C-alpha cells in the first residue's frame, strides 16, 4: 500500500512516542511511504522554526529521505481543499498513486476521499493496518 504521511503526523511522531510515532514506524515498516520535495521542505521548516533542529533531527530527515519514495507533486487543476496550502498533500498523493493520506488536519480529513485516495486519521490508519 502506498501512503502519504502529512507533515503534522511526522512532527507529532518526533515530539512524542504516541499514536503518530506508531503510524510512522508501522507505515515505514509495512508500506511504501511517498512524499514530495514541498512536503519535505515543510517538514524541515517546521522542525527548524518550532523545534531546535539539532544533529538528531537532521539525521532523522536524512534517514527519512532514504526510506521514502519522493514524487513530483504537480499542481492540481483547481483548488481542492478549503486550506489551499494543503493541496500539495493531495497533489503528492495523486502523483504517488497513494491509497491513503494519513493526517490530523481537519481541512484534509473533512474531504474523506480524493480521487482514489482515502484521507484518514492516524487512528484509522492503524486500524486498517491491523485488519
Secondary structure, DSSP 4 states (H G I P E B T S, - for coil): -EEEE-HHHHHHHHH-SSHHHHHHHHHHHHSEEEEEHHHHHHHHHHHHHHS---HHHHHHHHHHHHHSEEE--PPPSS--SSSGGGHHHHHHHHHHT-SEEE---HHHHTT-EETTEEEE-HHHHHHHHH-
